[in-house]
Amino acid sequence: MNGKIVIIDSDRRSVKLMRNILSDRYEIISSASFGEGYLMISSDLPDIIIIDPQFPKSDGISFIKSVREWSDCPIIAVSENGTEHAAVSAINAGADDYIRKPFFQNELSARIEACMRRFSALEAARGVSKAAYYVSGGLRLDFNNYAVTVDEKPVHLTKNEFKILSLLCRHSGKVLTYDFIIKSVWGPRNADSTGILRVNVTNLRKKIEKDPLHPEYIFTENGIGYKIAQNEISRQQLSAKPHRRLTYNN
């Protein structure tokens, strides 16, 4: 799988068509309402959002603006409204692309891939690592296989522990604020979850640090957030190394 896509559209035929086109490469989750869709993406941000801003009612523009207040997740608007005004409104609200229904199968796939390439380039420009692995000392994380080992021994993390660790590793060597981590892991509706974040980081340290009180991987920047040690090895150097799969403990 290349990632997860959330489709927000109450047109069942359209959603079924997009599932048929994309489900062999992406995990597809769909919602027929803006409210439910917002809860989905705010609790577990996907790799891309596809939304019909005019269906079932024309408040999708507000939806796009709301998402853009806290996330750069790629958004593609797909609608039967092919007017210039509709397209410009969606783009100005924060959508990355606008496709008119009905669309060609290869067109949808190509637009999604182009959108994700642009987003990857943007993250690379910001210094976000797209390497397949993270390694620092005895700690190793395999992003593609959700595998974590310390001194070659598998470490079993909860889903949120893994999300926190992988987020820090993608931004290795940089301080991530409490607010950024909370929104990335728990969504924008959990702004007061600093206590929950600290509990998760404490538990994470117990699992990966030799001495949690004197960490060598995850460091606290008091009053600001957390950072993890810089990734030591490039993707090319790691490509031949074996990995173990992580099993979530829920």
N, C-alpha and C positions, 0 to 999 in steps of 0.2 A: 504494500500500500504506500502511496505517495503522500498521504496525509488525510486530514478530515475536512469535509465540507458540510456546512449547515445551509440548507435550502429553506427559505421562508417564502411560501407561496401557497395559497389555498386552491389553486387550480390543480386538481389531482392528475389530470392528463399531462400537464407540463412537468410536474414533479416526477411522475412515472417515467417520462421520456428522459429526463436528466439522470435519473437513477440508472436507467438502461445504458446510457452513454458513459457514465462516470464510475459506476460501482466496481468495475474490474480494477480500477487504479486508486480509488479513494474510498474511505469510509464515509457513507452518506447518512446524515441525520436531517430530518425535515420537520417543519412545523407549519400549520395553516394559519397561525396568528402571530402578529408582531409581538404581543406580550409574552407568549410562550417562547418564541424565538429569541427574544432578548434575554430571558432567563437562561436559556440553553447556552448562549455564547458568553454570558457574563459569569457563568459558573465553570465553564470549560471552553476556553477560547479555541476555535477551530483554525485551520490553516487558511481558509477562505470562506467568505459568506456570499451566497447568491440570494438575491431578494427581488421580488416584484414590488416596487414601491407604490403601485397603483391598485393592488389586489390583495385582500378583498376591499380595502378602502384606501383612499389616497393620503394616508399619514405615514407612508414609508419614508418620506423625505425627513420627517422628524426623527424617525428611527435611525436613519443613516447618520444624521447630525449627532444624535445621542451617543452612538457607538464611537464616532470620531472624537468625542470629548475625552476618551480614555484609551483608545486602541488604534493602532495603525494596521490592523488586520485587513487584508485585501477584501474589497467589496465589489461585486459585479451586480449591477441592476439589469434585470431581464423583464421586459414588459411588452404588451401589445401596443402600447402607446408609442408610436414612432415619430411623434412631433419633435421638432428641434427644442421647443420649450421643455418638454418632459426630460429629454436627454441632458440638457444644460442644467436643469434643476437638480437632477440626481448627481451629476458631476460636481456642481458647486457645493452640494451638501456634503460631499466627501467620497462618493463612489469612484472607483478606479476605472470603471468601464461601463458601457451601456449597450445592451444587445436587444434588438427588437424581435419579438415573437411573430411568426414562427422562425426558428433559426436552423441553420444547417448543423448536423451532428459534428462534423469536423471543425466548424467555426467555433462552437462552444468549447470544445477541447483545446483548440489553439488559443482562444482568448484567455482561458484559465491558466494555461501553461505560461503564456506571455506575462500575465498579471503576477504569477508567482515568481517568475524570473526577475521582474522589476523589484518585487518586494525583497527577494534574496539579495539583489544588488544594493538596495537601500540599507539592509541590515549589515552587509559587508562594509559599506561606507561608514557605518556607525561603529564598526569594530565588533559586530556580533559574529562569533565563530560559527561556521557551517561545517566544521570538521566532523567526521563520523565518530571520533573518540575524544575523550578528555583523559589526560594522564598527569598526575602530580605525585611524585614519590611513589608510595604503594597504592594510591587511589587510582582506579580506572573506571571510566564510565563509557559505555557503548550506547550512543543515542538511538541508533536504529533498532537495536535489539533489547532496549530497556534493561541493560545488564550493568550491575555495579559490583566491583570486587575491591577488596583491600588486601594487599599482599597475596593476591591470586585466590583469595577465599571469597565466595559469593556473599553479598550483603543483601538482606531482604528488607526492602523499604515499603512503606505505605505509598499510596498513589500521590498524596500531597508531598510527602518527603522527597519522592523522586522528582516531582515537578519543581520543587524548590532547588534541589541539588542541580538538576539539569539547567535551570535558568541561570544559576550562578556560574556554572561551567561554560555556558554559551557566552557569558560576559566576563570570563575569567580575568582576574587582575583589576577589575573595576568595582567600585562601590555601587551597590544597588540599594536604593532607598527602601525603607519599610513600605511606603505607599506603593512603589512600583512593584515590589514582590507580591504584596497582598492583592493588588488588582490583577496581576498576571496569573496568580494561582487561584484566588477565590472570587475574582470579579469585582466590579465597581461598587456593588451594593454592600461590600464588607469592609468599608473604610476604617471601622473601629476594631479590626481584628489583629492589632499588633500583639496582643497577649497570646492569641492562637499561633501566630507566626513564631513567637519566641519559644513556645512549647515545642513546636515542630522542629525548630532548629536545635533545641536542646536534645531532643530525641535523636535527631540526625547525627549530631556530634557523638552521642553515645555509641552509635553504630559504626562510625567511620574513623573516629579519632582514637589514638592510643590513650591520650589523657584529655578528656573533654574540657577540663579546666585550663589546659594549656594547648589549645588547638594548633595544628600545623596545616590545616586545610581551610576551614571556614573561620574567618576573622570578623569580629564586631567592630563597627565604627560607631562609637557611642553617640546616641541621639540622631544617627543618620540611617544606618542600615548594615548590610553585610557584604563581604566580598570573599572570593575564593582565590587560592593561589593560581598563578598564571599557568596555562596549559604548557607542558614541557615539550611535547612531541607533536610533530606535524601529522596531518592525515596520511601523507605518503609513507611516512615511516611506520605508521600503525596498521596499514592496510593488510599486511600479511599475518597479523597477530590473531590468535584465536580469542573467542569470547564466550561468555556464559550468559544465559538468559535470566533475567530477574523475574521473580514471581511476586506479585503484589500481595501484601497481607492486609485485607480489608476488615 
